[in-house]
Amino acid sequence: MLYSINPVNQQYNYSTNGITKSGMVKNAPCKVMFKAGNTSSVETAPISGTQSYPAIHTELRTKDEKEKYKYLTANIDKSTRKELNKLLKTGILLNNDSNDRTSVLDNLYKIATTPRAQGLDNNVILKEAIETISNPYLITQQFGDIPQEYQQEALKRYAQKHPEFSPETTNLIQRGIANNNVNLEHSGTCVAASIEFNLAQKHPAEFVRFAESLSSPKLSVNKEIKLNNLADNVLDAVWLLNAFEVPFKADNYNSAVLTFAPDKNAVLRAQIQNSHRDPGERSVIDVLMQSTLMQVGSQQSYDALTDTRGGKFNQNDKGLIEFEKTFTESVVEDKNKISMTYQTVDENARITGYETDFNTMKKQIISALTMGENVIIGYTQTDETNKIINGHEITITGIKQDKNGQLLFICNDTDDDYSGSIVYTEDYLLPKIHHAALPQSVVENDVNIVENWVEGLKSYKEMKRQAA
């Protein structure tokens, strides 16, 4: 994993370029991380809350639903048909908690029966969508290799942004640099992959709506959001949207319709994965979704070919910083998310203390889980001097207790080569959490909340001052 510091505003970039093949964090004690499926001695911690959920429907009720289901079952293989039936029996298939109230079934049918973007196959996207919402832990940030027949096109596109390089060059050093920059194994999309996972697990209808629209010929998806979920003042919310360069239309003071889209090189990587995907690599949907979310967070500056980004809020070319991550989560979920920074870090990237005690940190995370929310966190690793050397973004999805009463955090890591949950003990994970995205209602009584636009404007002005 690579964890890099922004020297201007002391925010951190989250990207992962050094995961071991076993999926363990480098230098982390093996005892702190284990497969959730092996925790037979763990009991679920009691959680209560008043969170309301969409009504669950497990039977096909209308003629339209029955016809769509029949069509899908006739056009998928046996294993995928089994997953589709499971989605029906668990209420996921008829879930319509999406931005436009379309259901999972509606959008799966649309994937199957309407054109996909050039080079993308309806059956591939359909199978991926069904498998992913059946098991969101399949989502990964692992890039796929570029087959030989695509190498020249990839190098040609690389040359468009790097004029010092020509695909026809005989300079072995230049060619080696270009090859290394486009033939990636690990990516810095852990933030985007975590948000994608959260969408698939908590909002399956919206996830499939995104997948359908992003893989369609228009290669984009629209989303209507409430402006007060970005800022209390509508002008501040508009400033944020303009600052992040997200295309939008606002016909009133309450809401805006945003347009999200992947970068153009994501389409090439999606076409490759459509027919050359190997085990453990990203799906076509992963490629398009993660590129789109990186575009949102990086002010439309992401390049899926090289996994690099530009943008006005960050001087590093990998990953997303905390402010960018919070904005992306807020607009994708249309919820007021607050990023709580827990670690105190000096100008040398050394952890010097904590902004709050561990009990408060734990209370806030548990409160969010009780509300039915996942909690995406950024955690750090340090050297012997407590200097941050690595960092990563993962998702806390639940809690358990062992027989001794120790709290265990159930987590998803999109970069661990494992399509299931993992578990961290509280005494290991809590000290390592740099920040966590939480609903405003969870933290508003504990801290003086500074709105996201204030932090963004402060960072932007400081970077402009440094560049002057």
VOGU-3710 file (C-alpha; in Angstrom, 3 decimals, decimal comma):
1> mlysinpvnq> 0,000/0,000/0,000  1,148/3,524/-0,695  0,207/6,320/1,641  1,407/9,738/0,531  1,212/13,113/2,199  0,022/16,308/0,548  2,625/18,847/1,723  0,252/21,789/1,412  -2,714/20,854/3,556  -1,521/17,732/5,394
11> qynystngit> -4,273/15,582/3,954  -3,476/12,104/2,781  -3,793/10,250/-0,451  -5,140/6,733/-0,262  -3,864/4,323/-2,855  -2,612/0,761/-2,744  0,465/-0,260/-4,647  2,140/-2,735/-2,332  -0,273/-5,396/-1,154  1,233/-8,808/-0,622
21> ksgmvknapc> -0,282/-11,695/-2,551  -1,787/-13,142/0,612  -3,835/-9,994/1,062  -2,266/-9,225/4,427  -1,127/-5,733/5,262  2,651/-5,525/4,981  4,315/-5,794/8,375  0,965/-6,272/10,140  0,877/-9,094/12,699  -0,925/-12,056/11,160
31> kvmfkagnts> -2,995/-12,618/14,290  -5,039/-9,442/13,814  -6,606/-10,409/10,510  -8,509/-13,555/9,736  -11,349/-14,785/7,592  -14,768/-14,045/9,039  -15,918/-17,492/7,989  -13,489/-19,062/10,454  -14,705/-17,190/13,543  -16,838/-19,930/15,024
41> svetapisgt> -16,283/-18,624/18,559  -17,514/-15,137/17,691  -20,996/-14,030/18,680  -22,877/-11,143/17,128  -22,930/-8,061/19,321  -26,403/-6,822/20,215  -27,338/-3,819/18,102  -30,613/-1,945/18,214  -31,825/1,006/16,194  -34,780/2,683/14,555
51> qsypaihtel> -33,498/2,680/10,982  -36,326/2,207/8,472  -35,759/0,010/5,428  -37,622/-0,360/2,131  -40,434/-2,867/2,138  -39,229/-6,340/1,162  -41,020/-8,093/-1,670  -40,100/-11,679/-2,410  -42,785/-12,635/-4,922  -43,370/-11,532/-8,492
61> rtkdekekyk> -46,682/-9,698/-8,367  -47,308/-8,051/-11,729  -47,348/-9,313/-15,293  -44,435/-7,001/-16,101  -42,303/-8,435/-13,278  -43,090/-12,011/-14,281  -42,248/-11,405/-17,938  -38,953/-9,686/-17,113  -37,950/-12,455/-14,702  -38,848/-15,124/-17,260
71> yltanidkst> -36,750/-13,400/-19,923  -33,736/-13,142/-17,619  -33,889/-16,775/-16,515  -33,991/-17,877/-20,156  -30,844/-15,915/-20,990  -28,451/-16,746/-18,152  -26,557/-19,879/-17,229  -27,531/-22,286/-14,472  -25,313/-20,833/-11,725  -26,400/-17,254/-12,478
81> rkelnkllkt> -30,048/-18,401/-12,542  -29,540/-19,763/-9,048  -28,177/-16,397/-7,882  -31,108/-14,588/-9,528  -33,577/-16,800/-7,665  -31,742/-16,098/-4,429  -32,059/-12,366/-5,094  -35,804/-12,805/-5,503  -36,198/-14,843/-2,303  -34,198/-12,324/-0,245
91> gillnndsnd> -36,104/-9,313/-1,543  -33,150/-7,785/-3,354  -34,441/-8,360/-6,884  -37,590/-6,279/-6,385  -35,852/-3,615/-4,307  -36,508/-0,226/-5,927  -34,605/2,040/-3,565  -32,911/3,780/-6,488  -32,721/7,420/-7,486  -35,467/7,050/-10,099
101> rtsvldnlyk> -37,404/4,298/-8,240  -36,529/1,612/-10,768  -35,915/-1,821/-9,281  -33,006/-4,221/-9,516  -35,169/-6,330/-11,832  -35,981/-3,344/-14,055  -32,331/-2,500/-14,590  -31,174/-6,094/-15,033  -33,789/-6,458/-17,755  -32,576/-3,232/-19,357
111> iattpraqgl> -28,990/-4,521/-19,326  -30,157/-7,692/-21,052  -32,380/-6,125/-23,702  -30,903/-2,752/-24,691  -27,599/-1,955/-26,445  -24,368/-1,762/-24,474  -21,433/0,508/-25,279  -19,133/-0,546/-28,100  -17,088/-3,608/-27,170  -19,267/-4,538/-24,201
121> dnnvilkeai> -21,530/-7,583/-24,153  -25,021/-7,667/-22,629  -24,583/-11,163/-21,219  -21,251/-10,329/-19,579  -22,611/-7,207/-17,881  -25,786/-9,004/-16,825  -23,894/-11,879/-15,226  -21,507/-9,492/-13,457  -24,354/-7,379/-12,083  -26,205/-10,398/-10,688
131> etisnpylit> -23,053/-11,883/-9,161  -21,949/-8,584/-7,624  -25,169/-7,756/-5,810  -25,378/-11,410/-4,715  -21,908/-11,043/-3,190  -20,550/-7,454/-3,126  -17,303/-8,827/-1,663  -16,407/-9,841/-5,226  -15,657/-6,172/-5,965  -11,930/-5,648/-6,372
141> qqfgdipqey> -9,561/-2,877/-7,355  -7,065/-5,221/-9,023  -6,328/-4,065/-12,567  -6,327/-6,620/-15,359  -3,351/-7,107/-17,653  -3,393/-5,638/-21,167  -3,285/-8,449/-23,781  -0,828/-8,205/-26,626  -3,460/-7,208/-29,178  -4,310/-4,112/-27,108
151> qqealkryaq> -0,739/-3,064/-26,256  -0,231/-0,781/-29,248  -3,526/1,013/-28,681  -2,679/1,475/-25,006  0,740/2,936/-25,852  -0,844/5,181/-28,479  -3,218/6,589/-25,877  -0,368/6,964/-23,408  1,516/9,041/-25,976  -1,436/11,423/-26,305
161> khpefspett> -0,835/12,618/-22,749  2,928/12,115/-22,800  4,250/13,723/-25,998  7,823/12,859/-25,024  6,950/9,251/-25,815  6,190/7,740/-29,219  4,715/4,239/-29,652  7,221/3,736/-32,476  10,257/4,641/-30,384  13,211/2,279/-30,306
171> nliqrgiann> 14,428/3,806/-27,049  14,186/0,872/-24,652  14,186/3,080/-21,557  11,257/5,198/-22,777  9,362/2,130/-23,888  10,013/0,414/-20,554  8,678/3,428/-18,633  5,551/3,544/-20,795  4,963/-0,193/-20,443  5,303/0,001/-16,663
181> nvnlehsgtc> 2,890/2,921/-16,489  0,088/1,192/-18,400  0,623/-2,444/-17,409  -0,471/-2,098/-13,807  -1,119/-4,777/-11,215  -2,252/-2,695/-8,266  -4,330/0,461/-8,269  -4,990/3,528/-6,165  -8,761/3,155/-6,418  -9,422/1,867/-2,900
191> vaasiefnla> -11,684/4,836/-2,099  -13,707/4,344/-5,284  -13,874/0,565/-4,814  -15,053/1,010/-1,217  -17,820/3,389/-2,312  -18,753/0,934/-5,082  -18,966/-1,873/-2,499  -21,159/0,217/-0,237  -23,485/1,017/-3,136  -23,782/-2,654/-4,093
201> qkhpaefvrf> -24,385/-3,880/-0,547  -26,641/-1,127/0,813  -28,313/0,204/-2,337  -28,489/-2,665/-4,860  -31,141/-1,033/-7,061  -29,028/2,094/-7,380  -25,905/0,014/-8,020  -27,535/-1,842/-10,913  -28,976/1,431/-12,247  -25,431/2,841/-12,283
211> aeslsspkls> -24,087/-0,326/-13,920  -26,757/-0,254/-16,634  -26,334/3,396/-17,527  -22,526/3,484/-17,343  -22,270/0,470/-19,658  -24,844/1,835/-22,108  -23,899/3,763/-25,273  -24,207/7,063/-23,385  -21,513/5,934/-20,889  -22,881/8,101/-18,089
221> vnkeiklnnl> -25,487/8,149/-15,344  -27,608/10,979/-13,964  -28,369/11,394/-10,288  -30,629/13,891/-8,559  -29,355/15,035/-5,159  -30,549/17,364/-2,427  -28,272/20,384/-2,258  -28,525/20,592/1,532  -26,741/17,240/1,721  -23,641/19,065/0,465
231> adnvldavwl> -23,900/22,312/2,429  -26,394/24,208/4,562  -26,329/27,108/2,115  -27,335/26,402/-1,488  -24,654/28,743/-2,874  -21,995/26,812/-0,992  -23,345/23,541/-2,419  -23,183/25,017/-5,930  -19,623/26,163/-5,230  -18,691/22,579/-4,347
241> lnafevpfka> -20,242/21,183/-7,517  -18,444/23,759/-9,622  -15,182/23,197/-7,753  -15,361/19,473/-8,460  -16,345/20,215/-12,067  -19,275/17,802/-11,940  -21,726/18,578/-14,772  -25,095/19,469/-13,232  -28,398/21,235/-13,753  -30,216/23,001/-10,939
251> dnynsavltf> -33,701/24,310/-11,701  -34,496/25,178/-8,099  -32,855/25,845/-4,742  -33,480/22,371/-3,373  -31,975/19,862/-5,773  -29,662/19,344/-8,732  -29,259/16,644/-11,362  -25,630/15,551/-11,652  -24,016/13,627/-14,487  -21,326/11,064/-13,644
261> apdknavlra> -19,163/9,413/-16,299  -15,950/7,353/-16,539  -12,890/8,725/-18,291  -12,421/7,711/-21,911  -9,568/5,298/-21,188  -11,786/3,362/-18,802  -13,758/2,233/-21,835  -10,632/0,591/-23,268  -9,969/-1,209/-19,988  -13,635/-2,240/-19,805
271> qiqnshrdpg> -13,461/-3,660/-23,345  -10,395/-5,665/-22,353  -12,081/-7,062/-19,237  -15,178/-7,912/-21,249  -13,338/-10,675/-23,087  -9,990/-11,119/-21,290  -10,851/-11,053/-17,586  -8,772/-13,412/-15,459  -9,654/-14,643/-11,945  -9,066/-11,974/-9,300
281> ersvidvlmq> -9,229/-9,085/-11,760  -11,781/-6,288/-11,917  -15,057/-6,880/-13,678  -16,267/-4,604/-16,467  -18,611/-2,984/-13,938  -15,716/-2,472/-11,488  -13,719/-0,684/-14,188  -16,522/1,679/-15,178  -17,731/2,307/-11,645  -14,313/2,980/-10,147
291> stlmqvgsqq> -13,273/5,255/-12,989  -16,509/7,208/-12,601  -16,044/7,649/-8,861  -12,402/8,630/-9,320  -13,544/11,216/-11,862  -16,031/12,642/-9,374  -13,430/12,919/-6,605  -10,507/14,154/-8,719  -12,355/16,980/-10,457  -12,740/15,023/-13,694
301> sydaltdtrg> -8,994/14,443/-14,013  -8,621/10,665/-13,681  -6,861/8,492/-16,280  -7,792/4,813/-16,024  -4,958/3,851/-18,351  -2,235/4,887/-15,908  -4,328/5,083/-12,712  -3,241/8,698/-12,220  -5,131/11,895/-11,549  -4,685/15,660/-11,501
311> gkfnqndkgl> -7,094/18,157/-9,998  -6,944/21,340/-7,994  -7,150/19,938/-4,467  -4,239/17,533/-4,594  -0,607/17,643/-5,659  -0,183/13,868/-5,675  -1,181/11,903/-8,773  -2,557/8,803/-6,997  -5,718/8,125/-5,044  -8,082/10,610/-3,400
321> iefektftes> -7,603/12,761/-0,336  -10,058/12,812/2,557  -11,965/15,894/1,375  -12,394/14,430/-2,118  -13,536/11,111/-0,679  -16,192/12,754/1,498  -17,570/14,761/-1,417  -17,767/11,639/-3,585  -19,567/9,653/-0,890  -22,018/12,483/-0,296
331> vvedknkism> -23,111/12,922/-3,910  -23,183/9,197/-4,738  -25,334/8,357/-1,715  -27,133/11,716/-1,554  -26,420/11,833/2,168  -24,787/14,358/4,428  -21,509/12,637/5,298  -18,971/14,108/7,695  -15,363/12,962/7,698  -14,074/12,619/11,231
341> tyqtvdenar> -10,289/12,909/11,454  -9,092/10,944/14,465  -5,309/10,994/14,252  -3,232/14,099/14,942  -0,408/14,218/12,399  2,477/16,703/12,303  4,188/18,232/9,272  6,528/15,237/9,044  3,633/12,772/8,682  4,187/11,521/12,230
351> itgyetdfnt> 1,215/10,616/14,427  1,480/12,683/17,612  -1,856/11,866/19,209  -5,589/11,598/18,660  -8,378/14,123/18,271  -10,690/12,033/20,449  -10,474/9,066/22,781  -10,982/5,526/21,509  -14,265/5,069/23,370  -15,783/8,054/21,553
361> mkkqiisalt> -14,378/6,803/18,269  -15,887/3,389/18,904  -19,233/4,889/19,950  -19,479/6,917/16,744  -18,693/3,962/14,496  -21,147/1,690/16,328  -23,853/4,381/16,148  -23,464/4,565/12,366  -23,623/0,773/12,087  -26,722/0,755/14,274
371> mgenviigyt> -28,372/3,139/11,814  -27,756/0,606/9,061  -24,794/2,468/7,584  -21,459/1,044/6,539  -18,442/3,085/7,644  -15,642/3,658/5,159  -12,409/4,366/7,012  -8,860/5,296/6,132  -6,312/3,481/8,263  -2,560/3,944/8,547
381> qtdetnkiin> 0,628/2,036/9,172  3,651/3,576/10,807  7,345/2,871/11,215  9,121/2,562/14,561  9,060/6,376/14,973  5,281/6,559/14,442  5,732/8,089/10,992  3,027/7,140/8,520  4,419/4,926/5,772  1,298/3,259/4,382
391> gheititgik> -2,448/3,749/4,314  -5,535/2,159/2,875  -9,297/2,600/2,651  -11,596/-0,206/3,827  -15,234/-0,546/4,895  -16,531/-1,534/8,322  -19,765/-3,452/7,760  -20,565/-4,768/11,233  -19,344/-5,712/14,703  -19,077/-8,885/16,718
401> qdkngqllfi> -17,842/-9,867/20,162  -15,673/-12,789/21,066  -16,333/-14,902/24,141  -14,140/-12,574/26,222  -16,158/-9,513/25,273  -13,581/-8,008/22,929  -15,121/-6,047/20,075  -14,325/-7,231/16,563  -14,867/-5,137/13,452  -16,154/-6,976/10,390
411> cndtdddysg> -14,626/-5,322/7,333  -14,362/-5,459/3,573  -11,033/-4,850/1,847  -11,175/-4,485/-1,933  -7,459/-5,227/-2,229  -6,994/-8,428/-0,226  -7,531/-11,070/-2,929  -10,425/-12,506/-0,903  -14,122/-12,303/-1,795  -15,401/-12,314/1,765
421> sivytedyll> -15,307/-10,316/4,979  -12,309/-10,009/7,269  -12,119/-9,204/10,975  -9,930/-6,824/12,983  -9,770/-6,612/16,764  -10,624/-3,229/18,254  -7,267/-2,820/19,988  -5,538/-3,247/16,641  -7,800/-1,220/14,356  -8,900/1,794/16,428
431> pkihhaalpq> -5,397/3,279/16,880  -4,825/2,972/13,134  -7,951/4,809/11,949  -7,005/8,167/10,472  -10,531/9,143/9,437  -14,037/7,767/9,081  -17,030/8,958/7,046  -20,068/9,189/9,308  -23,606/10,574/9,137  -23,759/14,091/10,522
441> svvendvniv> -26,341/13,039/13,117  -23,809/10,654/14,653  -21,143/13,269/15,375  -22,968/16,590/15,655  -23,144/16,429/19,456  -19,470/15,515/19,862  -17,683/18,130/17,740  -18,005/21,526/16,168  -18,732/20,513/12,597  -16,874/22,277/9,796
451> enwveglksy> -18,703/21,891/6,503  -16,917/20,211/3,609  -16,985/23,298/1,420  -15,116/25,266/4,128  -12,306/22,699/4,233  -12,205/22,570/0,444  -12,023/26,324/0,016  -9,308/26,543/2,665  -7,251/23,862/0,896  -7,739/25,457/-2,488
461> kemkrqaa> -6,666/28,923/-1,288  -3,600/27,477/0,428  -2,532/25,625/-2,699  -3,021/28,766/-4,782  -0,901/30,688/-2,291  1,858/28,104/-2,389  1,861/28,120/-6,196  2,058/31,940/-6,430
//
